[in-house]
Amino acid sequence: MPTTHAPAKEPGGRSAVRTLRRLWPYVRPVRTRLFTAGVVAIVASCTGLVFPLVLKWMVDGPVADRDTGGVWLGALLLLGLGVAEALLFGFRRWLVARPLAGVEAAMRAHLFRHLQRVPVAFHDRWASGQLLSRGTTDLMLLRMFLAFPLTFLVVNGATILVGMAILLAQEWTLGLVLLAPVVPMVVFLAYFEGRYAAVSRRAQDQVGDLTTVVEESVLGIRIIKGFGRHRSQALAFRELSRTLRGTELAKARLLAAIYAVIMTLPELAIGAALVLGSVQVADGDLSTGTLVAFLSTALALRWPVESIGFLLAMSQEAATATERYFEVLDAEPEAESAPAPAPAPAPEHGTESVRSTDPAPGAEAAPGAEPLRGPVRGQTPVPVDGIRFHAVQFRYPDAPDHSPAVLEHIDLHIRTGETMALVGATGSGKTTLTALVPRLHEVTRGRITLDGENIAAMPRERVRSLVSMAFEEPTLFSASVGENVLMGSGGTASGDELDRALAVAQAEFVHALPQGADTQVGEQGLSLSGGQRQRLALARAVVGTPRFLVLDDPLSALDVHTEALVEAALRRVLKDTTALVVAHRPSTVLLADRVALLSGGRVAAVGTHQELLRDNAEYAWLMSGGTEG
């Protein structure tokens, strides 16, 4: 069952008020309109409490005196009060509609921006359905809370206080009768609201799980149909739906219990007040008009009292939604400069302070060697260039503390203008190593330099403007072919550069599409074949004429004839850039000037293709088709 890997917090020790206060930064810009709307709603609600006073005047005055004119005057007063109440509530709604829609939009935009800034490891841990539900269902709940429960908890509370003051002023003994249920109701609500918060959290997490199943079923529809797995997917969906249904029924049972108590106790109190008031009228201790006004006021307070239960329930759901929303926002975004990794091992005693950056093939820089920054007396410094891995170690952030590192002590130098192929068995760490260059992950120890500059000290935007990537699994967006390719240049490339990139990737099929490069490729580019998607991803990587190019097995989905054409065009591109290419096929390896063999997370050998075939048994075995990764 797909769930978020982030642990769901039980709301038992959570303060709903403290959680909801985190919404204040979003509400602050519209606080004036919300405050005004609250005042208008209080005035409108209290207007309804004037009705009983008019009725008292009519019963004890015009009705008792048989004054028809007075009755008509009272009726007009009641009509005017009704119209005023309706207009005030409509005005309140107008005041909050636009600003709260803006609050929801701002929160959704903030969430989306944050999701772009958190590390790749965060997305590896979280199910996409959980993130989608936080950006849709949860934000809708928050907008509804700000529009209705938040306002009416205050409005109804104020109305109850004003109403009780009126009741006590009319007849204090009857007022005390109506106050009798307050203490048991408060105790009951406190108990049930805590239980409701826990069930509400569980339901919202289950909505995220269900969203994940639906999303995966839609995106993987070809796999489901191809393997005839529609029944198993339907069973998984049905099981999650049944679980969610059970949770929603548990919520309904709790709400039913709350409603039963919150409606029964006030009704019993009103009944007792009616009997006691009738006795007082019969004894002449209370006027008929006062009794009518008292009972009318008590009945007018039924809605504010009875609404407290579901308003509190909606507030608990909003608190849970707020908690879920900020679980994502509390994730640390990628820092512009990476935290300083543990230092690489110091160079051995006697290592010279100045060394050439163009060593003989296979010779690597000493671990820990710093790029040369200034002249040394009596010597002319040779600038450090290309891509260098200095004693790099990498362990995934959520890996157990004592687990072995994925990459260990990687020392590698790809010289400027050189293409290096990265070869290794499955699980040797090739894809992970390539992901370190554009800082999709941060190194645990050591450093990586581009032209002598530590990428950890460079702004991410600059690193990613220098490094272009093509992944083994090509991802296309719901946009035109041209827009997908031009993403690699930040949208600044010209039409000629687009055509050049398509030619390099042998993606001329684009010109035969219905609208050419303006053709929409659809979600995930599934309207195209795997080879077509991979060629467009390669075109995206080369369109911006990148300074550094990282290709993760970019030709795996191509037939041998297309692969040969792409390789011929790619050779011309690779002459003008510094490239690291993950290769599985010998034909791809031949694109490279040198080859690095990765074995068990370490660089086992570096040399030309022919040298490694002659001198390294593992490499020869891989190239002969023993194991491909």
Phi, psi and omega per residue, in radians:
M1 nan 2.158 -3.109
P2 -1.290 2.187 3.095
T3 -2.423 2.908 3.012
T4 -1.198 2.473 3.091
H5 -1.433 -0.202 3.049
A6 -1.321 2.250 -3.084
P7 -1.119 2.301 3.082
A8 -1.294 2.291 -3.113
K9 -1.470 2.266 3.039
E10 -1.288 2.286 -3.038
P11 -1.411 0.181 -3.081
G12 -0.999 -0.770 -3.132
G13 -1.673 0.255 -3.073
R14 -1.613 2.467 3.023
S15 -1.652 2.053 -3.134
A16 -1.078 -0.680 -3.118
V17 -1.137 -0.783 -3.128
R18 -1.123 -0.662 3.117
T19 -1.144 -0.799 -3.096
L20 -1.194 -0.404 3.114
R21 -1.127 -0.326 3.127
R22 -1.209 -0.215 3.102
L23 -1.387 -0.191 -3.012
W24 -0.967 -0.741 -3.141
P25 -1.010 -0.549 3.126
Y26 -1.397 -0.537 -3.085
V27 -1.457 -0.467 -3.047
R28 -0.880 -0.778 -3.108
P29 -1.092 -0.398 -3.099
V30 -1.981 0.320 -3.029
R31 -1.104 -0.580 -3.108
T32 -1.110 -0.801 3.140
R33 -1.190 -0.654 3.117
L34 -1.164 -0.714 3.112
F35 -1.119 -0.760 3.110
T36 -1.076 -0.733 3.121
A37 -1.097 -0.657 3.111
G38 -1.139 -0.738 3.114
V39 -1.104 -0.762 3.126
V40 -1.068 -0.739 -3.134
A41 -1.153 -0.661 3.103
I42 -1.118 -0.765 3.112
V43 -1.083 -0.748 3.141
A44 -1.109 -0.754 -3.115
S45 -1.172 -0.717 3.135
C46 -1.234 -0.402 3.055
T47 -1.032 -0.634 3.112
G48 -1.107 -0.417 -3.137
L49 -1.379 -0.169 3.086
V50 -1.368 -0.401 -3.134
F51 -0.942 -0.876 -3.137
P52 -1.051 -0.602 3.139
L53 -1.174 -0.662 3.070
V54 -1.137 -0.720 3.112
L55 -1.072 -0.733 3.119
K56 -1.047 -0.776 3.132
W57 -1.095 -0.713 -3.122
M58 -1.165 -0.765 -3.090
V59 -1.200 -0.805 -3.100
D60 -1.373 -0.307 -3.093
G61 -1.883 -1.683 -3.050
P62 -0.959 -0.719 -3.118
V63 -1.177 -0.817 3.140
A64 -1.124 -0.594 -3.128
D65 -1.587 0.053 -3.102
R66 0.948 0.749 -3.135
D67 -1.678 1.728 -3.089
T68 -1.089 -0.702 3.126
G69 -1.067 -0.713 3.116
G70 -1.129 -0.641 3.112
V71 -1.088 -0.790 3.124
W72 -1.104 -0.643 3.106
L73 -1.113 -0.760 3.099
G74 -1.082 -0.703 3.123
A75 -1.098 -0.710 3.110
L76 -1.134 -0.674 3.088
L77 -1.062 -0.766 3.125
L78 -1.106 -0.721 3.117
L79 -1.101 -0.777 3.133
G80 -1.086 -0.708 3.104
L81 -1.119 -0.693 3.121
G82 -1.102 -0.791 3.121
V83 -1.118 -0.733 3.136
A84 -1.095 -0.737 3.124
E85 -1.082 -0.772 -3.138
A86 -1.114 -0.764 -3.132
L87 -1.120 -0.688 -3.132
L88 -1.143 -0.726 3.115
F89 -1.176 -0.654 3.062
G90 -1.112 -0.699 3.108
F91 -1.108 -0.706 3.093
R92 -1.029 -0.772 -3.136
R93 -1.096 -0.699 3.126
W94 -1.134 -0.642 -3.119
L95 -1.117 -0.629 -2.996
V96 -1.688 -0.349 -2.987
A97 -1.043 -0.985 -3.061
R98 -1.167 -0.854 -3.115
P99 -1.090 -0.625 -3.127
L100 -1.273 -0.563 3.015
A101 -1.100 -0.642 3.080
G102 -1.178 -0.661 3.097
V103 -1.086 -0.801 3.130
E104 -1.074 -0.764 3.134
A105 -1.103 -0.708 3.134
A106 -1.134 -0.720 3.129
M107 -1.164 -0.690 3.125
R108 -1.154 -0.730 3.117
A109 -1.123 -0.702 3.118
H110 -1.105 -0.729 3.119
L111 -1.094 -0.777 -3.116
F112 -1.109 -0.792 3.116
R113 -1.049 -0.715 -3.115
H114 -1.151 -0.670 3.133
L115 -1.115 -0.475 3.075
Q116 -1.331 -0.338 -3.011
R117 -1.777 -0.304 -3.135
V118 -1.292 2.730 -3.103
P119 -1.105 2.785 3.087
V120 -1.031 -0.590 -3.134
A121 -1.050 -0.559 3.092
F122 -1.086 -0.811 -3.134
H123 -1.188 -0.469 3.068
D124 -1.158 -0.532 -3.079
R125 -1.493 -0.488 -2.986
W126 -1.785 2.368 3.017
A127 -1.245 2.428 -3.074
S128 -1.100 -0.592 3.136
G129 -1.104 -0.608 3.092
Q130 -1.134 -0.692 3.120
L131 -1.214 -0.701 3.130
L132 -1.103 -0.737 -3.108
S133 -1.162 -0.544 3.087
R134 -1.224 -0.555 -3.137
G135 -1.508 -0.132 -3.115
T136 -2.127 -1.342 -3.060
T137 -1.043 -0.809 -3.084
D138 -1.137 -0.727 3.136
L139 -1.205 -0.560 3.052
M140 -1.121 -0.715 3.095
L141 -1.083 -0.691 -3.128
L142 -1.182 -0.701 3.093
R143 -1.105 -0.736 3.112
M144 -1.114 -0.657 3.127
F145 -1.115 -0.801 -3.128
L146 -1.164 -0.542 -3.100
A147 -1.395 -0.586 -2.995
F148 -2.169 -1.216 -3.047
P149 -0.999 -0.760 -3.099
L150 -1.026 -0.823 -3.114
T151 -1.154 -0.819 -2.987
F152 -1.412 -0.292 2.948
L153 -1.118 -0.699 3.093
V154 -1.266 -0.813 -3.089
V155 -1.094 -0.847 -3.104
N156 -1.195 -0.601 3.062
G157 -1.091 -0.778 3.112
A158 -1.128 -0.691 -3.138
T159 -1.112 -0.721 3.137
I160 -1.118 -0.749 3.138
L161 -1.101 -0.803 3.122
V162 -1.118 -0.732 -3.137
G163 -1.101 -0.760 3.127
M164 -1.147 -0.612 3.077
A165 -1.096 -0.731 3.112
I166 -1.118 -0.740 -3.136
L167 -1.099 -0.796 -3.138
L168 -1.149 -0.582 3.124
A169 -1.220 -0.581 -3.129
Q170 -1.310 -0.822 3.131
E171 -2.786 1.793 -2.986
W172 -1.153 -0.536 -3.134
T173 -1.169 -0.750 3.094
L174 -1.189 -0.595 3.110
G175 -1.085 -0.685 3.110
L176 -1.142 -0.582 3.085
V177 -1.066 -0.747 -3.135
L178 -1.237 -0.435 3.125
L179 -1.395 -0.246 -3.056
A180 -0.985 -0.692 -3.083
P181 -1.326 -0.080 -2.992
V182 -1.052 -0.861 -3.058
V183 -1.097 -0.892 3.128
P184 -1.075 -0.582 3.126
M185 -1.164 -0.718 3.139
V186 -1.110 -0.779 3.132
V187 -1.082 -0.780 -3.122
F188 -1.105 -0.789 -3.123
L189 -1.121 -0.709 3.140
A190 -1.063 -0.676 3.138
Y191 -1.196 -0.846 -3.048
F192 -1.318 -0.527 -3.136
E193 -1.154 -0.611 3.085
G194 -1.105 -0.754 3.110
R195 -1.166 -0.651 -3.131
Y196 -1.155 -0.646 3.129
A197 -1.061 -0.730 -3.138
A198 -1.138 -0.770 -3.140
V199 -1.172 -0.657 3.133
S200 -1.094 -0.744 3.111
R201 -1.078 -0.763 -3.125
R202 -1.094 -0.714 -3.140
A203 -1.119 -0.752 -3.102
Q204 -1.204 -0.606 3.042
D205 -1.156 -0.657 3.136
Q206 -1.202 -0.558 3.032
V207 -1.078 -0.718 3.086
G208 -1.087 -0.722 3.096
D209 -1.085 -0.750 -3.133
L210 -1.142 -0.682 3.088
T211 -1.072 -0.680 3.112
T212 -1.088 -0.777 3.139
V213 -1.084 -0.768 3.135
V214 -1.093 -0.797 -3.120
E215 -1.086 -0.798 -3.130
E216 -1.150 -0.619 3.132
S217 -1.174 -0.653 3.127
V218 -1.245 -0.824 -3.118
L219 -1.195 -0.538 -3.112
G220 -1.779 0.474 -3.038
I221 -1.067 -0.564 3.134
R222 -1.177 -0.697 3.100
I223 -1.152 -0.771 -3.110
I224 -1.063 -0.799 -3.131
K225 -1.246 -0.711 -3.091
G226 -1.106 -0.616 -3.131
F227 -1.778 0.101 3.119
G228 1.081 0.692 -3.059
R229 -1.746 0.305 -3.101
H230 -1.100 -0.552 3.133
R231 -1.204 -0.760 -3.133
S232 -1.150 -0.677 3.091
Q233 -1.140 -0.705 3.111
A234 -1.110 -0.668 3.115
L235 -1.155 -0.717 3.108
A236 -1.096 -0.758 3.114
F237 -1.107 -0.756 -3.118
R238 -1.114 -0.690 3.139
E239 -1.121 -0.788 3.113
L240 -1.146 -0.673 3.110
S241 -1.120 -0.694 3.138
R242 -1.163 -0.698 3.096
T243 -1.090 -0.802 3.124
L244 -1.114 -0.683 3.110
R245 -1.067 -0.742 3.111
G246 -1.093 -0.698 3.118
T247 -1.156 -0.736 3.120
E248 -1.125 -0.631 3.086
L249 -1.166 -0.628 3.072
A250 -1.111 -0.704 3.051
K251 -1.063 -0.742 -3.123
A252 -1.114 -0.672 3.127
R253 -1.138 -0.721 3.105
L254 -1.121 -0.736 3.108
L255 -1.122 -0.662 3.121
A256 -1.088 -0.732 3.122
A257 -1.120 -0.727 3.128
I258 -1.091 -0.823 -3.137
Y259 -1.083 -0.718 -3.098
A260 -1.033 -0.793 -3.112
V261 -1.266 -0.776 -3.013
I262 -1.259 -0.319 3.085
M263 -1.694 -0.602 -3.063
T264 -1.242 -0.843 -3.063
L265 -1.063 -0.815 3.088
P266 -1.092 -0.639 3.133
E267 -1.112 -0.710 3.102
L268 -1.111 -0.701 3.130
A269 -1.135 -0.712 3.116
I270 -1.126 -0.697 3.110
G271 -1.090 -0.742 3.127
A272 -1.136 -0.691 3.124
A273 -1.154 -0.627 3.112
L274 -1.106 -0.790 3.140
V275 -1.124 -0.833 -3.117
L276 -1.129 -0.686 3.127
G277 -1.173 -0.680 3.117
S278 -1.098 -0.700 3.099
V279 -1.076 -0.735 -3.138
Q280 -1.160 -0.637 3.078
V281 -1.155 -0.733 3.140
A282 -1.120 -0.594 3.132
D283 -1.428 -0.099 -3.134
G284 1.431 0.178 -3.135
D285 -1.506 -0.151 -3.067
L286 -2.551 2.373 3.135
S287 -1.349 2.721 3.133
T288 -1.100 -0.727 3.132
G289 -1.067 -0.682 3.129
T290 -1.139 -0.718 3.114
L291 -1.111 -0.758 3.120
V292 -1.079 -0.783 -3.141
A293 -1.130 -0.686 -3.130
F294 -1.106 -0.849 -3.113
L295 -1.180 -0.642 3.105
S296 -1.122 -0.706 3.102
T297 -1.141 -0.746 3.123
A298 -1.073 -0.723 3.111
L299 -1.193 -0.593 3.102
A300 -1.155 -0.454 3.133
L301 -1.492 -0.106 -3.137
R302 -1.035 -0.827 -3.118
W303 -1.094 -0.845 3.107
P304 -1.026 -0.673 -3.128
V305 -1.248 -0.824 -3.073
E306 -1.190 -0.482 -3.120
S307 -1.313 -0.299 -3.089
I308 -0.994 -0.689 -3.089
G309 -1.060 -0.944 -3.078
F310 -1.333 -0.418 3.040
L311 -1.162 -0.700 3.076
L312 -1.167 -0.668 3.103
A313 -1.088 -0.774 3.103
M314 -1.130 -0.578 3.105
S315 -1.182 -0.672 3.087
Q316 -1.127 -0.717 3.091
E317 -1.112 -0.683 3.103
A318 -1.145 -0.677 3.106
A319 -1.114 -0.705 3.090
T320 -1.129 -0.743 3.106
A321 -1.090 -0.696 3.104
T322 -1.098 -0.763 3.134
E323 -1.062 -0.780 3.140
R324 -1.152 -0.682 3.130
Y325 -1.085 -0.808 -3.080
F326 -1.378 -0.256 2.983
E327 -1.036 -0.623 3.104
V328 -1.354 -0.814 -3.095
L329 -1.165 -0.428 3.129
D330 -1.337 -0.199 3.078
A331 -1.161 2.339 -3.088
E332 -1.172 2.209 3.071
P333 -1.298 2.920 3.047
E334 -1.119 2.277 3.090
A335 -1.384 2.600 3.104
E336 -1.043 -0.749 3.046
S337 -1.920 2.310 -3.098
A338 -1.221 2.634 3.021
P339 -1.071 2.525 -3.078
A340 -1.083 2.085 3.089
P341 -1.259 2.927 3.082
A342 -1.054 2.470 -3.072
P343 -1.111 2.588 3.057
A344 -1.257 2.759 3.103
P345 -1.001 2.486 -3.130
A346 -1.186 2.587 3.086
P347 -1.138 2.667 -3.109
E348 -1.146 2.701 3.141
H349 -1.068 2.297 3.113
G350 1.736 -0.115 3.106
T351 -1.164 2.344 -3.098
E352 -1.261 2.588 -3.072
S353 -1.368 -0.290 3.120
V354 -2.183 2.200 3.104
R355 -2.407 2.675 3.123
S356 -1.193 2.517 3.086
T357 -1.591 0.146 3.135
D358 -2.191 1.165 -3.066
P359 -1.209 2.979 3.069
A360 -1.119 2.679 -3.137
P361 -0.916 2.278 3.130
G362 1.607 -0.335 3.127
A363 -1.474 2.301 -3.076
E364 -1.989 2.746 3.107
A365 -1.121 2.608 3.111
A366 -1.152 2.477 3.111
P367 -0.971 2.390 3.054
G368 1.488 -0.007 -3.128
A369 -1.157 2.225 3.136
E370 -1.475 2.534 3.052
P371 -1.120 2.507 -3.079
L372 -1.301 2.216 -3.062
R373 -1.872 -0.391 -3.075
G374 -2.669 2.982 -3.097
P375 -1.233 2.619 3.041
V376 -1.930 2.377 -3.036
R377 -0.927 2.195 3.058
G378 1.499 -0.057 -3.107
Q379 -2.310 2.664 3.056
T380 -1.762 2.038 -3.073
P381 -1.204 2.552 3.026
V382 -1.766 2.098 -3.068
P383 -1.124 2.457 3.084
V384 -1.420 2.266 -3.106
D385 -2.455 -3.112 -3.118
G386 1.303 -2.796 3.132
I387 -1.857 2.208 3.112
R388 -2.183 2.351 2.964
F389 -1.849 2.070 -3.105
H390 -1.876 1.770 3.068
A391 0.815 0.841 -3.045
V392 -1.371 2.309 2.997
Q393 -2.166 2.501 3.105
F394 -2.462 2.309 3.015
R395 -2.335 2.353 -3.125
Y396 -1.071 2.457 -3.026
P397 -1.000 -0.588 -3.094
D398 -1.687 0.201 3.108
A399 -1.278 2.605 3.074
P400 -0.972 2.603 -3.026
D401 -1.006 -0.661 -3.026
H402 -1.749 0.217 3.112
S403 -1.326 2.628 -3.141
P404 -1.175 2.652 3.124
A405 -1.234 2.583 3.085
V406 -1.210 -0.707 3.083
L407 -2.174 2.422 -3.061
E408 -2.380 2.111 3.029
H409 0.901 1.031 3.107
I410 -1.495 2.005 3.025
D411 -2.041 2.020 -3.037
L412 -2.659 2.487 3.120
H413 -2.327 2.050 3.015
I414 -1.806 1.919 -3.036
R415 -1.235 2.760 3.136
T416 -1.001 2.271 3.140
G417 1.415 -0.009 -3.104
E418 -1.669 2.586 2.999
T419 -1.941 2.152 3.109
M420 -1.990 2.267 3.066
A421 -1.576 2.452 3.119
L422 -1.958 2.049 -3.039
V423 -2.149 2.512 3.095
G424 3.128 2.853 3.123
A425 -1.260 2.938 3.096
T426 -0.998 2.295 3.113
G427 1.468 0.126 -3.121
S428 -1.369 -0.239 3.062
G429 1.856 0.284 -3.070
K430 -1.106 -0.892 -3.108
T431 -1.118 -0.670 3.112
T432 -1.099 -0.719 -3.140
L433 -1.094 -0.750 3.140
T434 -1.158 -0.561 -3.126
A435 -1.213 -0.313 -3.140
L436 -1.315 -0.459 -3.046
V437 -1.157 -0.829 3.087
P438 -1.505 0.222 3.113
R439 1.108 0.660 2.942
L440 -1.209 -0.502 2.955
H441 -2.277 2.707 3.102
E442 -1.731 2.449 3.133
V443 -1.141 2.572 3.094
T444 -1.436 -0.625 -3.127
R445 -2.586 2.677 -3.134
G446 1.462 -2.801 -3.130
R447 -2.762 2.827 3.051
I448 -2.148 2.357 3.136
T449 -2.120 2.524 2.997
L450 -2.002 2.037 -3.070
D451 0.883 0.716 3.065
G452 1.475 -0.060 -3.089
E453 -1.827 2.215 -3.115
N454 -1.142 2.133 -3.095
I455 -1.158 -0.422 3.124
A456 -1.153 -0.405 3.141
A457 -1.685 -0.039 -3.121
M458 -1.670 2.533 3.014
P459 -1.031 2.462 -3.118
R460 -0.989 -0.692 -3.109
E461 -1.039 -0.677 3.139
R462 -1.233 -0.730 3.119
V463 -1.007 -0.799 -3.042
R464 -1.380 -0.235 2.986
S465 -1.401 -0.396 3.124
L466 -1.550 -0.544 -3.040
V467 -1.901 2.259 3.064
S468 -2.032 2.532 -3.041
M469 -2.266 2.616 2.897
A470 -2.242 2.164 -3.064
F471 -1.612 2.760 3.125
E472 -1.115 -0.686 3.075
E473 -1.689 1.758 -3.062
P474 -1.252 2.354 3.103
T475 -2.015 2.167 3.055
L476 -2.012 2.649 -3.079
F477 -1.838 2.858 3.128
S478 -1.286 1.358 -3.115
A479 -2.672 -3.062 3.130
S480 -1.328 2.855 3.092
V481 -1.021 -0.810 -3.127
G482 -1.047 -0.756 3.137
E483 -1.110 -0.671 3.112
N484 -1.113 -0.746 -3.115
V485 -1.249 -0.751 -3.067
L486 -1.239 -0.148 3.010
M487 -0.976 -0.538 -3.097
G488 -1.202 -0.264 3.134
S489 -1.981 0.168 -3.065
G490 1.255 0.310 3.121
G491 1.403 0.173 -3.060
T492 -1.727 -0.155 -3.085
A493 -1.233 2.674 3.138
S494 -1.513 3.036 3.094
G495 -1.091 -0.621 3.118
D496 -1.135 -0.692 3.124
E497 -1.184 -0.605 3.067
L498 -1.099 -0.823 -3.141
D499 -1.087 -0.680 3.119
R500 -1.096 -0.770 -3.130
A501 -1.131 -0.702 3.113
L502 -1.122 -0.635 3.124
A503 -1.192 -0.727 3.113
V504 -1.047 -0.741 -3.105
A505 -1.471 0.102 -3.103
Q506 0.919 0.785 -3.111
A507 -1.901 0.620 3.127
E508 -1.147 -0.197 3.073
F509 -0.997 -0.379 -3.141
V510 -1.008 -0.672 -3.078
H511 -1.182 -0.343 3.135
A512 -1.582 -0.090 3.099
L513 -1.211 2.782 -3.039
P514 -0.913 -0.780 3.110
Q515 -1.976 0.387 -3.141
G516 1.065 -2.336 -3.118
A517 -1.211 -0.215 3.113
D518 -1.560 0.035 -3.138
T519 -1.193 2.303 3.080
Q520 -1.327 2.274 -3.070
V521 -1.578 -0.186 3.127
G522 1.430 2.973 -3.082
E523 -1.040 2.271 3.133
Q524 1.068 0.137 -3.136
G525 1.140 0.455 -3.047
L526 -1.255 -0.155 3.056
S527 -1.336 -0.142 3.125
L528 -1.876 2.808 3.082
S529 -1.317 2.915 3.127
G530 -1.071 -0.720 3.120
G531 -1.150 -0.652 3.106
Q532 -1.155 -0.737 3.109
R533 -1.089 -0.708 -3.112
Q534 -1.184 -0.630 3.115
R535 -1.198 -0.645 3.082
L536 -1.172 -0.646 3.098
A537 -1.131 -0.656 3.093
L538 -1.171 -0.716 3.088
A539 -1.065 -0.675 3.104
R540 -1.089 -0.610 -3.115
A541 -1.260 -0.569 -3.025
V542 -1.772 -0.107 -3.020
V543 -1.128 -0.559 -3.065
G544 -1.542 0.192 -3.047
T545 0.810 1.118 -3.018
P546 -1.218 2.665 3.094
R547 -1.286 -0.660 3.103
F548 -2.217 2.397 -3.076
L549 -2.204 2.246 3.113
V550 -2.134 2.056 -3.084
L551 -2.088 2.124 -3.141
D552 -1.761 1.628 3.129
D553 0.812 1.082 -2.962
P554 -1.328 -0.106 -3.037
L555 -2.071 0.269 -3.002
S556 -1.137 -0.481 -3.063
A557 -1.679 0.130 -3.056
L558 -1.687 2.582 3.019
D559 -1.277 2.884 -2.995
V560 -1.120 -0.594 -3.124
H561 -1.239 -0.804 3.107
T562 -1.135 -0.646 3.125
E563 -1.060 -0.720 -3.134
A564 -1.126 -0.700 3.122
L565 -1.158 -0.758 3.130
V566 -1.101 -0.747 -3.120
E567 -1.102 -0.681 3.133
A568 -1.103 -0.744 3.124
A569 -1.262 -0.594 -3.089
L570 -1.210 -0.521 3.116
R571 -1.025 -0.678 -3.134
R572 -1.167 -0.643 3.116
V573 -1.205 -0.723 -3.062
L574 -1.177 -0.353 3.097
K575 -1.123 -0.458 -3.040
D576 -1.834 0.229 -3.110
T577 -2.529 2.947 3.045
T578 -1.809 2.123 -2.926
A579 -2.273 2.511 2.991
L580 -2.121 2.079 -3.002
V581 -2.152 2.091 3.000
V582 -1.313 2.180 -3.048
A583 -2.250 2.445 3.058
H584 -2.023 -0.481 -3.094
R585 -1.744 2.558 3.060
P586 -1.015 -0.596 -3.135
S587 -1.108 -0.631 3.103
T588 -1.270 -0.646 3.124
V589 -1.055 -0.594 -3.092
L590 -1.192 -0.200 3.036
L591 -1.240 -0.379 -2.958
A592 -1.598 2.654 3.020
D593 -1.343 -0.708 3.103
R594 -2.384 2.887 -3.098
V595 -2.229 2.403 3.018
A596 -1.988 2.213 3.111
L597 -1.658 2.132 3.129
L598 -1.813 2.215 -3.107
S599 -2.451 2.080 3.125
G600 1.072 0.582 3.112
G601 1.407 0.171 3.130
R602 -2.242 2.686 3.019
V603 -1.379 1.948 -3.081
A604 -1.510 -0.508 -3.115
A605 -2.866 2.637 3.076
V606 -2.366 2.346 3.112
G607 3.059 -3.010 3.069
T608 -1.361 2.909 3.134
H609 -0.999 -0.807 -3.100
Q610 -1.172 -0.691 3.132
E611 -1.069 -0.790 -3.106
L612 -1.239 -0.613 3.060
L613 -1.057 -0.639 -3.098
R614 -1.384 -0.655 -2.932
D615 -1.871 -0.232 -3.030
N616 -2.169 1.995 -3.072
A617 -1.159 -0.683 -3.127
E618 -1.110 -0.734 3.134
Y619 -1.132 -0.773 3.132
A620 -1.062 -0.664 3.133
W621 -1.156 -0.755 3.121
L622 -1.100 -0.763 -3.108
M623 -1.219 -0.380 3.116
S624 -1.487 -0.006 3.106
G625 1.685 0.277 -3.133
G626 -1.075 -0.922 3.095
T627 -2.610 2.264 3.071
E628 -1.956 2.494 3.141
G629 -2.083 nan nan
